[in-house]
Amino acid sequence: MGHAGMAAAAVRYLRSAGAPTVAGPVEALPRPDLRAVGEDERAPVDPARFRRVLGHFATGVTVVTAPATGADGPAGFACQSFASLSLDPPLVCFMVGRTSATWPRIARAGVFCVNVLGAHQGDLCRGFAVSGADKFAGVAHDPAPVSGSPRLAGAAAWVDCTIHAVHTGGDHLIVVGRVDALGAGGDGEDSAVRPLLFHKGRFLD
């Protein structure tokens, strides 16, 4: 099941269980102290080969966004490493590099929205994969209902979250979000939008 399917399935589960799609506030777990990766943690695997072999695993593609905070505008970055984590409570997670310039802005906001991209949004994804540019220039979006994070027009699904916990994972951070609201296809749980898929370094047709 792709990420768009997982998001839609989560919507159906929450509604069938009689649970509201908007969850109450949750107290975030303490964030861990960040540290460098120790030499004894480095596996004897060539990084290029690691990427090449793991590239055989096809993934969906998302853009994780956060609302403007202080003098900063809205934040966002393209992210393949997103997954559903728990139904009760409803949790999702994404992974972000420790060197990411966007992550500190998302962390300051304390909330985020995962936009599951459609097959027609490859160029949009490329725009959010670069740094230093105004990623939202010319991009249609509206505020997600709870966090106010940018919800991108045309996405296959969206998941509006509060940061619940952050864990270390080598050179990445594992960010867990408590789902506050979600939807598919912009206005319903059954999206006709085909998901954007990434495999072996390129988008699948």
C-alpha positions in Angstrom: 0.0 0.0 0.0 1.4 3.4 -1.0 1.5 6.4 1.3 -1.6 7.9 -0.3 -3.4 4.6 0.4 -2.1 4.5 4.0 -3.4 8.1 4.6 -6.8 7.2 3.1 -6.9 4.0 5.2 -6.1 5.9 8.3 -9.0 8.4 7.6 -11.4 5.4 7.1 -10.2 3.8 10.3 -10.6 6.9 12.4 -14.1 7.6 11.0 -15.3 3.9 11.3 -14.0 3.9 14.9 -16.0 7.0 15.7 -12.9 9.0 16.5 -12.7 12.6 15.5 -10.3 13.5 12.7 -9.0 16.3 14.9 -7.2 15.0 18.0 -6.8 16.8 21.3 -3.4 18.2 22.3 -0.7 15.8 23.3 2.3 16.4 25.6 5.5 15.9 23.6 8.1 13.6 24.9 11.5 15.2 25.9 13.7 15.7 23.0 17.0 13.8 23.1 20.4 15.4 23.3 21.9 15.4 19.9 25.4 14.0 19.5 27.8 13.1 16.8 27.9 9.6 15.3 30.6 7.6 16.9 33.3 5.8 14.9 32.2 2.5 16.5 28.7 3.1 15.0 29.9 3.4 11.4 29.2 0.2 9.5 31.9 -1.0 7.0 29.5 -0.3 4.1 30.4 2.0 1.2 27.8 4.9 1.2 27.4 4.9 -2.6 26.6 1.2 -2.5 24.3 1.7 0.4 22.3 4.3 -1.6 22.3 2.1 -4.7 21.1 -1.0 -3.1 18.4 0.7 -0.9 17.3 2.6 -4.1 15.6 -0.7 -5.1 13.0 0.0 -2.5 10.3 2.2 -4.2 8.8 4.9 -2.0 6.2 7.6 -2.2 7.3 11.2 -2.1 6.1 13.9 0.3 6.7 17.5 1.1 6.8 18.3 4.8 5.8 21.9 5.5 5.5 24.1 8.6 3.9 27.5 9.1 5.8 30.8 9.3 7.4 31.6 12.7 8.8 35.0 13.7 10.6 36.6 10.8 10.8 33.3 8.9 8.3 32.5 6.1 6.8 29.0 5.8 9.3 26.1 5.7 9.2 22.9 3.6 11.4 20.2 2.2 11.0 17.1 0.0 11.0 13.9 2.0 10.9 10.2 0.9 11.3 8.7 4.3 7.8 9.1 5.6 5.6 6.3 7.1 2.5 5.7 9.2 3.6 4.6 12.7 0.6 3.9 14.9 -3.2 3.9 14.7 -3.9 4.2 18.5 -2.8 6.9 19.1 -2.6 8.1 15.4 1.1 8.7 14.8 3.3 9.2 11.7 7.0 9.7 11.3 9.5 11.2 8.9 13.3 11.2 8.9 15.4 14.3 8.2 19.2 14.8 8.0 20.8 16.5 11.0 22.4 19.0 8.6 19.0 20.1 7.2 18.6 23.9 7.2 14.8 23.4 7.1 14.4 21.1 10.2 15.2 23.8 12.8 12.4 26.0 11.4 10.0 23.0 11.6 11.2 22.3 15.1 10.6 25.9 16.2 7.0 25.8 14.8 6.3 22.5 16.7 3.9 21.4 14.0 4.0 20.2 10.4 1.9 19.0 7.5 2.9 16.0 5.3 1.8 16.5 1.8 1.7 13.2 -0.1 2.5 14.2 -3.7 0.6 13.2 -6.8 2.2 11.7 -9.9 1.9 15.1 -11.7 4.0 16.9 -9.0 7.5 15.9 -9.9 8.6 19.4 -10.7 7.1 20.6 -7.4 9.1 18.0 -5.6 12.3 19.1 -7.3 11.6 22.7 -6.2 11.3 21.6 -2.6 14.5 19.5 -2.8 16.8 22.5 -3.3 18.0 24.9 -0.6 18.4 28.6 -0.7 15.4 29.4 -2.9 11.9 30.6 -2.2 10.3 27.2 -2.4 6.8 28.5 -2.1 7.0 31.0 -5.0 4.1 30.3 -7.3 3.0 27.3 -5.4 -0.7 27.2 -4.6 -1.5 26.2 -1.0 -3.8 26.9 1.9 -3.4 26.5 5.7 -3.9 23.1 7.1 -6.9 23.2 9.5 -5.1 22.7 12.9 -1.4 23.7 12.5 -1.7 26.3 9.7 1.1 24.6 7.8 1.0 25.0 4.1 -1.3 22.3 2.5 -0.2 22.0 -1.2 -2.9 22.2 -3.9 -3.2 19.0 -5.9 -1.6 16.7 -3.3 -2.9 13.1 -3.1 -3.3 13.4 0.6 -2.3 15.6 3.6 -1.6 14.8 7.3 -1.6 17.7 9.8 0.5 17.0 12.9 2.0 18.2 16.1 5.5 17.1 16.9 5.2 14.3 19.4 8.8 13.1 19.8 12.2 13.3 18.2 14.7 10.5 18.2 18.3 10.2 17.0 19.1 7.8 14.2 22.7 8.0 13.0 23.1 11.1 10.8 19.3 11.6 10.7 16.6 12.5 13.2 13.4 10.5 13.5 10.5 12.9 13.9 7.2 11.5 15.3 4.1 13.5 14.8 0.7 13.2 16.5 -2.0 13.4 13.8 -4.5 16.2 14.4 -6.3 16.1 11.1 -5.9 14.5 7.7 -7.6 14.0 4.3 -7.1 12.8 0.8 -7.7 14.4 -2.5 -8.3 17.8 -1.0 -11.9 17.2 0.2 -12.5 13.6 0.9 -11.0 10.3 2.0 -11.0 8.6 -1.5 -8.4 10.3 -3.6 -8.3 9.7 -7.4 -4.8 11.3 -7.5 -2.1 8.8 -8.4 0.9 9.0 -6.0 4.3 10.1 -7.1 6.7 7.2 -6.7 10.5 7.2 -6.6 12.7 4.2 -7.5 16.4 3.8 -8.2 17.1 7.5 -8.4 14.2 8.6 -10.6 10.4 9.1 -10.5 8.4 6.2 -11.9 6.1 6.9 -14.9 
